[in-house]
Amino acid sequence: MTIALSPIDAAKHAVAERASTLVVSGMKVGLGTGSTAAFLVKCLGERVRAEGLDIVCVPTSVATAELAREEDIRLATLDEVGWLDLTVDGADEFDPALNLIKGGGGALLREKIVATASNRMIAIVDASKQVKTLGAYPLPVEVLSFGMDATKALLEKVLKTQDVDGRRFELRCRNGKIFTTDEGNHILDLHLDRIGNARDLALAINQIPGVVENGLFIGMCDTIILGKIDGAVETILASKGNSEIHRTERMGGDCPAAAK
């Protein structure tokens, strides 16, 4: 049964569908986490069943793994496959240089490991994620629970040295409880408003004892597939700095209720 999608979800489905066409049999593929990535998993599942697409995938979260199993997608660990041909994931923000903020779904550590172990990373996003300068979306920082007050104090000192407009951060909670990642860590969401130098900030944050990883993906994304509510799908290539506009005829098609 086909379910009508909202304009934003239709855009997410459109980019997921386009990204799924780049996956061919024999590939080892990293599967991202989040609502847009969930559409991709659904679309790949359709191809597995309809075409016999033969791929092995590494999920970046427990939630993605569960959805992929429901879609009959063959899974493996990153250690088992060794290296990936392609990772497809969502993003919370991207700038003109294709630097990303990720981690809204809480899987930034696994997402960064998987993306780094790939020949190519594609981010699939809707138009609301496109910004001139990173920072409007809170920057997730995964931290150990041990000594977290000390980690916070050190983070405050580091932020005073950085070119950012805001320096407020908060411990992520869900349903009244402290959020815990799949690795058993917690997340501090940094409300920075504007990040002047994302590369310097990422390096400075990761030098703090107690910080596991941050949600800045610098120079890792090769391609953005951008979906717009009018049905256009734009491909932006990092290496060439150009873009191509593609029209998709099917909006809100056969990947119903992908986001869980």
C-alpha positions, 0 to 999 in steps of 0.5 A, a space after each residue: 500500500 502506498 502512503 502519501 508523504 509530506 513534502 519534506 518526506 517526499 524530498 527525503 524519499 526522492 534523494 534516497 531513491 536516487 542514491 539507491 540507484 548508485 548501489 550495484 551488486 557486489 558492493 559493500 555499503 555503509 548504511 547511515 542512521 536517521 529518517 532519510 537513511 531509513 528511506 534508503 534502507 527501504 529502497 534498497 530492500 525493494 531492490 534486493 527483493 525485486 532485482 536480486 541486488 546482491 550487497 552486504 551492508 554495515 549499519 551505523 546503529 542498532 536501529 538501522 540494523 533492525 530496519 535492514 534485517 526487516 528489509 532482507 538486506 545482508 549485514 556484516 560488521 566493519 571488521 568482517 568486510 574490511 573496507 567499504 565501497 560506499 557509505 550513504 548517510 543523512 546530515 543535519 547541516 552541510 555547507 558549500 564545502 560539503 562539510 557536515 554536522 551529523 549526530 542528530 540521531 545519536 550515531 555520530 561515532 559509528 557514522 564517522 568510523 564507517 564513513 572514514 572506512 569507505 571509498 566514497 561518502 554520499 550525504 542524502 538531505 532535504 533542502 532545509 539542511 543547506 547552510 552558508 555556515 555551519 552552526 545553526 544546528 547544535 553540534 553533537 559531541 559524544 562524551 564518556 559518562 566518567 568525569 563528565 563534569 571535568 569534560 564540560 569544564 574543559 569544553 567551556 575553556 576550549 570554546 572560549 578560544 574558538 570563533 563561534 557566536 554561542 557557547 551554550 551546551 546541554 546534555 541530551 535527554 530523551 523521554 526524561 532520561 539521559 540519552 545513551 548512545 549504542 556505545 554506552 556514551 552520552 551526548 553534549 549538544 553545543 549551541 554555537 549559532 555559527 562556526 567560523 572554522 569548523 576544522 580547527 573546532 573539531 581538532 580542539 574538541 577532540 583533544 579534550 580527555 573524555 570526548 569520544 568524537 564530535 559531529 563535524 565531518 570535515 572533508 569526508 563527504 564526496 557528494 550531496 544529493 539534495 531533495 527539494 519539495 518541488 520534486 527536483 533532486 540536485 547532485 553536488 560534487 565536492 571535487 568539482 564544486 558544481 551541481 547537476 539538477 535532475 527531476 524525479 517523476 515519482 514523489 512519495 512512491 513505494 517506500 512508505 513509512 520509512 522513518 521510525 
